[in-house]
């Protein structure tokens, strides 16, 4: 009795030992046309062994690559695309992702905030510029609260960060309204110095 551990190693186990033996026998066929015809039948068998295979050029190319790999690339065949696989072409390495190398001064705001500030600095209409600053500042305040929930953030902190991001290119008012992105307000109203006294005066007038 012969155990699998005593047999030749399977190059691609998912196709089984019989497919590997067929490909080994395929290498012994001297007639080019007969060898090509047998190879195409083996490809059909390899396709049927995996029910997840989808018809298409990509699947066909992958199966031919596997056939050449099992044959140790030592076989004369012509795949449908005409490209003969090689050990270098089959071992495809993934491309390295392009990491962002730009320096972000305030990472908790993100890189796009700097781009928005740069775009706002190019705006010549002062009214629109202030509206842009309100939107940018409101988002900065929201982002600050999200990433630093344990720290208190005031409008003064956000406005100071805005000034640093603009590098003096934008005149930023001290009374911008940064409490809500959906609010139509752009400037904070001055709070009364003593609201209790004002409330009492209004009550006296009503009497």
C-alpha positions as CSV (number, residue, x, y, z in Angstrom):
1,X,0.0,0.0,0.0
2,X,1.3,3.4,-1.0
3,X,0.6,6.5,1.1
4,X,0.1,10.0,-0.2
5,X,3.2,11.0,1.8
6,X,5.2,8.6,-0.4
7,X,3.9,9.9,-3.7
8,X,5.1,12.9,-5.6
9,X,4.1,16.3,-4.2
10,X,1.0,18.0,-5.7
11,X,1.9,21.3,-7.2
12,X,-1.6,22.7,-7.0
13,X,-3.6,20.4,-4.7
14,X,-7.0,21.8,-5.7
15,X,-6.9,19.9,-9.0
16,X,-5.9,16.6,-7.5
17,X,-3.4,13.9,-8.4
18,X,-5.1,12.7,-11.6
19,X,-4.9,16.1,-13.3
20,X,-1.2,16.3,-12.4
21,X,-0.6,12.9,-13.9
22,X,-2.5,13.9,-17.1
23,X,-0.2,16.9,-17.4
24,X,2.9,14.8,-16.8
25,X,1.7,12.4,-19.5
26,X,1.0,15.4,-21.7
27,X,4.7,16.4,-21.7
28,X,5.5,13.0,-23.3
29,X,3.3,13.6,-26.4
30,X,5.6,14.4,-29.2
31,X,3.0,15.5,-31.8
32,X,2.3,19.3,-31.3
33,X,-1.3,19.2,-32.6
34,X,-2.2,16.2,-30.5
35,X,-0.5,17.7,-27.4
36,X,-2.4,20.9,-27.9
37,X,-5.7,19.1,-28.3
38,X,-5.1,17.1,-25.1
39,X,-4.1,20.2,-23.2
40,X,-7.4,22.0,-24.2
41,X,-9.4,19.0,-22.9
42,X,-7.4,19.1,-19.6
43,X,-8.3,22.8,-19.3
44,X,-11.9,21.9,-19.6
45,X,-11.5,19.3,-16.8
46,X,-9.7,21.8,-14.6
47,X,-12.6,24.3,-15.2
48,X,-15.2,21.8,-14.2
49,X,-13.5,20.8,-11.0
50,X,-14.2,24.3,-9.5
51,X,-17.9,25.2,-9.6
52,X,-17.0,28.8,-8.7
53,X,-15.2,29.3,-12.0
54,X,-16.9,31.9,-14.2
55,X,-16.5,31.9,-18.0
56,X,-14.3,34.5,-19.3
57,X,-10.8,35.4,-20.5
58,X,-9.5,35.9,-17.0
59,X,-10.5,32.5,-15.8
60,X,-9.1,30.9,-19.0
61,X,-5.8,32.7,-18.5
62,X,-5.6,31.6,-14.9
63,X,-6.2,27.9,-15.8
64,X,-3.5,27.9,-18.5
65,X,-1.1,29.5,-16.0
66,X,-1.9,26.7,-13.6
67,X,-1.3,24.1,-16.3
68,X,2.1,25.5,-17.2
69,X,2.9,25.7,-13.5
70,X,2.1,22.1,-12.9
71,X,4.2,21.2,-15.9
72,X,7.1,23.2,-14.4
73,X,6.9,25.4,-17.4
74,X,8.6,22.7,-19.4
75,X,6.0,22.1,-22.1
76,X,5.3,23.4,-25.6
77,X,1.8,24.7,-25.8
78,X,0.0,27.8,-27.1
79,X,-2.7,29.4,-24.8
80,X,-5.7,31.1,-26.5
81,X,-4.2,34.6,-25.8
82,X,-0.9,33.6,-27.5
83,X,1.1,34.5,-24.4
84,X,3.2,31.6,-23.0
85,X,3.4,31.8,-19.2
86,X,6.7,32.0,-17.5
87,X,7.7,31.7,-13.8
88,X,8.1,35.5,-13.6
89,X,4.8,36.3,-15.2
90,X,2.8,33.9,-13.0
91,X,4.2,35.2,-9.8
92,X,2.6,38.6,-9.9
93,X,3.5,40.9,-7.0
94,X,0.9,43.4,-5.8
95,X,1.7,47.1,-6.4
96,X,2.7,49.1,-3.4
97,X,0.1,51.6,-2.4
98,X,1.0,55.2,-2.9
99,X,1.1,56.7,0.6
100,X,0.4,60.3,1.2
101,X,3.8,61.9,2.0
102,X,2.4,65.4,2.5
103,X,2.8,66.8,6.0
104,X,-0.5,67.5,7.8
105,X,-0.2,70.2,10.5
106,X,-3.4,69.2,12.3
107,X,-4.1,65.5,11.7
108,X,-7.4,65.5,13.6
109,X,-8.9,67.9,11.0
110,X,-7.6,65.9,7.9
111,X,-5.7,66.9,4.8
112,X,-8.8,68.3,3.0
113,X,-9.2,71.1,5.5
114,X,-5.9,72.6,4.4
115,X,-7.1,72.4,0.8
116,X,-10.4,74.1,1.7
117,X,-8.5,76.9,3.5
118,X,-6.2,77.3,0.5
119,X,-9.3,77.6,-1.8
120,X,-11.0,80.0,0.5
121,X,-7.9,82.2,0.5
122,X,-8.3,82.5,-3.3
123,X,-11.9,83.8,-3.0
124,X,-12.1,87.5,-3.7
125,X,-15.7,88.0,-2.6
126,X,-15.5,88.8,1.1
127,X,-19.1,87.7,1.9
128,X,-18.5,84.3,0.3
129,X,-15.2,84.0,2.0
130,X,-16.8,84.5,5.4
131,X,-19.5,81.9,4.6
132,X,-16.7,79.4,3.6
133,X,-14.9,80.1,6.9
134,X,-18.1,79.4,8.9
135,X,-18.5,76.0,7.2
136,X,-14.9,75.0,7.5
137,X,-14.7,76.2,11.1
138,X,-17.9,74.4,12.1
139,X,-16.5,71.1,10.6
140,X,-13.2,71.7,12.4
141,X,-15.1,72.1,15.7
142,X,-17.1,68.9,15.0
143,X,-13.9,66.9,14.1
144,X,-12.1,68.2,17.2
145,X,-15.0,67.0,19.4
146,X,-15.0,63.6,17.7
147,X,-11.3,62.9,18.1
148,X,-10.8,64.7,21.4
149,X,-14.1,64.1,23.4
150,X,-12.3,64.5,26.7
151,X,-11.1,68.0,25.9
152,X,-13.2,71.1,25.8
153,X,-13.0,73.1,22.6
154,X,-14.0,76.7,22.2
155,X,-14.5,78.8,19.1
156,X,-11.4,80.7,20.0
157,X,-9.3,77.5,19.6
158,X,-10.8,76.7,16.2
159,X,-10.3,80.3,15.0
160,X,-6.7,80.2,16.1
161,X,-6.2,77.0,14.2
162,X,-7.8,78.6,11.2
163,X,-5.4,81.5,11.3
164,X,-2.5,79.1,11.5
165,X,-3.8,77.1,8.5
166,X,-4.4,80.3,6.5
167,X,-0.9,81.6,7.3
168,X,-2.1,85.2,7.4
169,X,-3.7,85.0,3.9
170,X,-7.3,85.4,5.3
171,X,-8.6,88.0,7.7
172,X,-10.6,85.8,10.1
173,X,-13.2,87.6,12.3
174,X,-13.3,86.8,16.0
175,X,-17.1,86.5,16.2
176,X,-17.8,83.7,13.6
177,X,-20.6,81.3,14.6
178,X,-19.2,77.8,14.7
179,X,-21.9,75.9,16.6
180,X,-23.8,74.1,13.8
181,X,-23.2,73.3,10.1
182,X,-26.9,73.6,9.3
183,X,-27.3,77.0,10.9
184,X,-27.8,80.1,8.7
185,X,-25.9,82.3,11.1
186,X,-22.5,83.5,10.3
187,X,-21.7,85.9,13.1
188,X,-22.3,85.4,16.8
189,X,-24.5,88.0,18.5
190,X,-23.0,89.8,21.5
191,X,-24.3,88.4,24.8
192,X,-25.9,91.0,27.2
193,X,-23.6,91.9,30.1
194,X,-26.3,91.2,32.8
195,X,-29.2,89.2,31.4
196,X,-30.9,88.9,34.8
197,X,-31.3,92.7,35.1
198,X,-32.6,93.0,31.5
199,X,-35.2,90.3,32.2
200,X,-36.5,92.2,35.3
201,X,-36.8,95.5,33.3
202,X,-38.9,93.7,30.6
203,X,-41.2,92.4,33.3
204,X,-41.6,95.9,34.9
205,X,-42.5,97.3,31.4
206,X,-45.2,94.6,31.0
207,X,-46.8,95.6,34.3
